[in-house]
Amino acid sequence: AAIGPRFSLRLVGKLSSLPLNYVAKELSTCIHEGLVQTQGHDLKRIKEMDFVALSEIEKSAKLDAECFFIHDRIQQAALRLIDKNLLKSYHIEIGRYLKSELSKEDLDAQLYFVLFHFNHGRSLIESDAEKNFLSELNLLACRRAKKSTSYPLASDFVNIAIEILPQDTWQKHYDLTLALYQEAVEISYLLR
């Protein structure tokens, strides 16, 4: 539920550090109960494989199944069952995983999805390098939202980016800091 309304079996397996066949078996219960649906035929095949066969196939093939909650209220109910602090740690873990796994082009294409997770877990970020990375991503998202005239969304992105800047940002990251404050001023004007 923390990943989002759509998720891949492979992503759940990587994040949970569980074998795909175990994840598939557990997920098949949710499918049987009518809470989750899947696209593709890999789920049934994965569920029936033993661990050795599955690990051999995973090395050479992209075996996966795309899953989704049948209704957003089901996902929301599942999210409510997760402790708020634990949910933040899940979000930051998902964001970090996506950052490490996605190419620069894929990261750019899935910017809002990656930012959703990083921004929800931002209070757990301690490293200045990661804070700057997140500020840069939020600046990029802000500019995209502004370009499509989604000014309230652009404002949210730039405000988050400014909020998480490290203490000495004007001295160490002047260009980024200046760009963020310029965007904030421009968006404030556009929202009037």
N, C-alpha and C positions, 0 to 999 in steps of 0.2 A: 504493500500500500504506500510506503514511503517513496518508492521510485516514481510512481505516478499512475495514471489510469491505464497506460499501456506499458508493458515491460517484456523483456525477453527472458526466456528460461535461462539462457547462458549468463545474463547479467545477475539474476537472482543467485545462481550457483556461485559465481565469482565473489559476490558480496558476502554471501553466507559461508563461503569456504566448504560447501557441501557438494558431493558428486551430483552430476546432472540427473542421473537416474533416481536418486533419492528425492531431489527437488521435484522431478516430474511425478513421482508417486504421491508426494504430499499435495502437489497442486491438482492432481487428478481428483482428489476428494472435493476440492472447491469447484471443480468443473462439474462433477457429478451432482453437487448440491445446487448448481445453477448460479453460482456467484461470479465465476470467471469463465470466459470463453477463450478458445485458442484458434489461431490460424495456422495452417500447415499440418502435415501429418507426422512430424517428427516427435511430438509428445508421446504418442503411443509407442513408437519404436524405442525412444529413450527409456521410458518407464520399464520396458521389458528386458533391457540389456543388463548384463552383469557389469561390474565395475571395470574389469580388465578390458573387455570388448569396447566399452564406452570410451575409456581413456585412449585406446588405440585409434578409434574412429575420430575422436576429438583432435588428435594430432594432425590428421590429414584432411578432414572435412569440416565444414562449418555447419555442424548439426545444431539446430536451435528450433525454438517454437516461439512465436509471438503471441503473447497473452494480453487480455484486457478484461477489466471489470465490466460486467454487463450493465451497470448503472453507476453513476458517480456517487450516489448515496451509499452504495455498498463500500466503495473505497473510503469515503468519509467516515463511515462507521468503523471500518478497520483502523483508520488513522487515530480515531478517538480512543482506541484501546491501548495505544502506545504512549508511554510516559513522555511528557514534553521534552525533558532533557535528553532522553534516549533518542527521541525523534530528531533532535538537533544533531546529535552525533551520527545518526544514520544519514542525514542530509549531507553533512560535511564529508562523510566517508564516500557517499555516492558521487559527490562533486569531485573529490580527489581521484577517485577511480576513473571517472569519465575524462578528466584532464590527462591522466597518464595513458589512457588507452586510445583516445581520439587523435587523429592527425590534425594538423593545423586547419586544414580545409573542413574536416568534419566538426571540429570544435567551433569553427565559424558558422557552419550550417546549423548546429544545435546549440547556439549561443544561449537562447532563452531557457532551454532545458537545463543546461549546465549551471547557469546563473540562478535558476530557481533553487537548486540544491545548495550551492555555495551561499547564497544570500540567506536562506533559512538556517544555516548552520554557522553564520559568520561570527557569532559571539564566541565560538570555540576556537577561532583562528588567533594564534599567538605570534606567529612569525611575521616580521615586517615584509619579507619577500612575498609571502602568500597574500598579505593584505594589499600590497601594491599590485600583484597580479589580479586580484579580485577588483580592485579599483579600476584597473585598465579595462577589464571585461565589462564592468558596469558603464564605463565611459563609452565604450563601443556600442553597447546596447542602448544607452541614452541617445547617442547620435542617430542610431537606426530608428528608434521610436520617434524622435523629433522630425526626422526626414519624412516619416509617414504620418505626421501631424498627430501623433499620440502623445500630446504634451504631458498629461498626468502621469503616464507610464515613464516617459523620459525623466520627469521630475523625481519619481521614485528611484530610478536607477542612479541618477546623479547624487541624490541625497544619501543613498546607501554608500556610494563610493566615497563621498566626503566623510561620512561617519566613521568608516573603517581606516582612514588614512593614519599612518603612524604619527607619533608626536612630532618628530623632526622632519616632517615631509617637505616643508618649504625649503629647508637647507639641502636635503638629499635628493628630492624628486621635484624640483621646481617646475619643470615643464608639465608634468602630469597634474600637479596641484593647481597650477594656473589654468590649465585646460578645463579641469573640473569646475573651478569657481566661475570661469567664463560661461560654461554651459549652464550652470545653475542660475546665473544672472539672466542669461538670454531666455531660459525656459520660464523663469519667474515673470519676465515681461510678457511672454507669449500666453501665459495663463491668466493674465489680468483681464 
